[in-house]
Amino acid sequence: MEVRVLSRAFSAPQHTLRGRFHSMGPAMAQNKRDKDGMNQPVIQNRKARYSYTITDTLECGIKLSGTETKSVRAGQVSLAEGYVRAEDAPVSLVLHGAHIAEYPPAGPVRQHQPDRARVLLAHKREIRKLAVAARAKGFAIVPLKMYFVNGRAKILIGLGQGKKQRDRRQDIRERDARRDMDRAMKK
């Protein structure tokens, strides 16, 4: 029995409709390849790591409308001003202050509100644990990253304790010292 290998010219097409929406947005967005080999944006909140000492993290789902999902895929998101509140009445986490830009191809009728509050999806016990920890003085729940896992939008949130100005200066000094040592080692 003879086995023949077909050339790539006869294989399935390598592109899909989702391939158009790679990150072309702000400098905070990085591309990450998912299991299909598609570029997916990873939006990071660099300001959070600078302003807070992150002690605990949690990956949550996020409820988005269709145009919001398209904007996130395009990398048109700003998490820098965002914060998360734990609500008691229905136990839930709500993301406030994150800006997801409008998606122009959708037209003016079907647009979403760019700065609306968005519900985060997590288990009740995880929400209660974060809520209790966040009630302590100086702690806040901040969004760290937004990305896609198997086609679903996820957001990484962290429990952070606010840094004082002297702590930030100390971190900058340590980073500069590490950078100088690396330069010296290369020479």
C-alpha positions, 0 to 999 in steps of 0.5 A: 500500500502506498501512502502519499503526502499532500502538499500544503497547497491542498491543506485547509486554509490557515486563516479564519475570520477571527484572525482579523482582530489582532491587537493594533491598539495601545502599547499596553496590549501584547499578542499571545497565541492561543491553541489555534495559533491565532493572535490574542491580545493581552491587555495589562495594567502596568500602573497596578503593579507600580501602585500596589503590592499584589498579594493574591490573584484570581482569574474571573470571567467577564460579561461583555456584549458583542461589540465590547468583545470585538473591541477587546480583541482589537486591544482597545481597552484601558484598565489603568483607571479600573477598580473592582467592588465586591457587592453583597446583595447579590454576591458579585464582583463588579468592574468599574472605571475600565474603558472599552472603546466603541467598535466603529463597524457596528454603527451608532445604533448597536454601540455599548457604553464605554465606561459602564460597570461590568459584572465579573464571573467567579464562585461565591466563596472566592468573591466572599474571600476577596471581599473580606480581605478588601475591607481591611484598611489600605487594600483594594481589588484591582484589574491586572490583565485581560485576555482570552482563553478558548475564545472567552474573555478573562480578567485577572484581578488582584488584591493589592495593598497601596504602596507609599511613595518611599516604597515606590522609590525603593522599587525603582532603586532596586530595578535600576541596580539590577539593570546596572548589574546586568549591564556590567555582566554583559561587558 
